[in-house]
Amino acid sequence: MNIIEVKDLEFEYKNYDDDGNETESSKVLKGINLSIPKGQFVAVLGHNGCGKSTLAKHFNGILTGNSGKVLINGMDTADDDKIFDIRQHVGMVFQNPDNQLVATLVEEDVAFAPENLGIPQDEIRRRVDEALKTVSMYDYREHSPHQLSGGQKQRVAIAGVLAMQPDCIVLDEPTAMLDPKGRHEVMKTIKLLNSQGVTIVLITHYMEEAAQAQRVIVMDDGKIIMDDEPKKIFSRVEELKAHALDVPQVTELMYELKKSNVRVSLEILNENEALDELLKLGIKGKAEITASETTDKKNNGETVAEVKNLTYKYSVGTPFESTAVDNVSLQVRKGDFIGVIGHTGSGKSTLIQHLNGLLKPTDGEILINGKNIWDKDSDIRAVRFMAGLVFQYSEYQLFEETVYKDIAYGPKNMGLSDEEIDKRVRSAAKSMGLSDDLLERSPFDLSGGQKRRVALAGVIAMEPEILILDEPAAGLDPMGRDKVLDEIYNYHKESGTTILLVSHSMEDIVKYADKVLVMNRGRLFCYEDTDTVFSRAREIRQVGLDIPQITKLSHLLAEKGVDLGDDVYTTERAKERILTLIEQK
């Protein structure tokens, strides 16, 4: 039996002027037909703006179509008399758990929906306890939700939906803001619920998550363009990339090997399947590393920033006092591209906010170009022009009427001439891949990826010596992510600007960073070149992080006598080493 039936669904968003007259409309869903059986685990993929979140909001009546039907267990979501029942059958979990947490205690938050449904207190108690145990959060029932990690918050949000005992849970990018450990926790919970008969609809930009579903639906331009089992979907590598999507790293590896005339299957989704497929090739021994693969990433340049014995405590002198950064010392050299990683709550965001004076140390010093930024004669305003900081979801920093004015805001506040401001605006826009015709448009009319690049250009236009980026690609689809990060990397190469990139994506870190700074529980865990850091894979995983999927495959191969080396983190490097082994046969 189908729990969700969508028939010829059409939906458009409309804008109105101050007099209530329609000014424009955009059709987001175009003739959607879809059936989801009870108990199925479905992943929905698509680039930003393709309509997947809009479709999800139709499943429990947050939105209703302009035409067509959505039936939940036979009930029409357009029927106002049925909407209360429908929302008990289909629960929604959104990207940011903070938007769903409303109470001061975890158990009160989980009880919120059942109380609003008028369920008896004894039954509420039973449901709350059961839901919290299911998501492994029962021991935190008397904690404040806002003192939990991102992964814990998201599991509490899921528990709140579970307490309504829905037949189906729709999750809209629930892991987008989480570290690897948090993503693993949420995916483990999702698969457990599905094994218990709950229908799961998961919207995600993480291909490894979608690969764990029973079925994958791909959307583009408001339509469903692919619908099949994961192995069939992800084997269509070129089609997916043409629609701004990606594939798991091991699938990409098989695709690249096949292009090099190696006979392998493309229906490979995880490292164990890839291991079996590669062992069929009969490769063994140690791959020779060619000179072209080795690059000298050492930078002996001058020190542009230094952190000396930094300690920072929140809520000093209150019962909530906590140490976020604990006696950290490090140096940043001019021209470095540094990846900053660590589990949620590790102190990485607190650390980087000290580098441009947003936070003042409880103890220790921050030096920029050899000068303590908190000395009495120091100009903290000038420091913030030297060390530019771009926050996560930086598009929320946009506020001006036009893109040009938004990028010009920083240079204008530096007191520069109109001629210099214009030069910097156009140069920064160009470095972020923004064409001149976009400069006079409203930043709010742009796509998510374009907004992100406008915000970045606004900081780059101040020409900081250090550019600090806190998850600059968070929430973007694969093509948008690659576009933003490629523009940042090219800017770094052309300008020589020192970059600190905070990210939860190990794949992005190994692709762009020369050095990696790892934070763990407020302390500096390690700070070395990328190859050295990720050669400590076991330790990295022990501190709540992860290693790239291709690195996991490399380790599995090593256990079988196929040594690709300790520095395999990208599909390109893995491909070259495997081709070398094939030639050595």
PyMOL commands that set and color helices and strands:
alter all, ss='L'
color gray80, all
select helices_A, chain A and resi 52-58+80-89+97-99+106-116+121-134+138-140+145-147+150-162+180-195+207-210+230-234+237-242+249-259+271-279+291-293+348-354+380-386+394-397+403-413+418-431+436-438+443-445+448-460+478-495+506-512+530-534+537-542+549-559+571-584
alter helices_A, ss='H'
color red, helices_A
select strands_A, chain A and resi 2-16+22-37+41-45+67-72+75-76+90-93+168-172+199-203+215-220+223-228+285-286+303-314+322-333+337-342+363-368+371-372+387-390+466-470+498-502+515-520+523-529+562-563
alter strands_A, ss='S'
color yellow, strands_A
deselect
rebuild
show_as cartoon
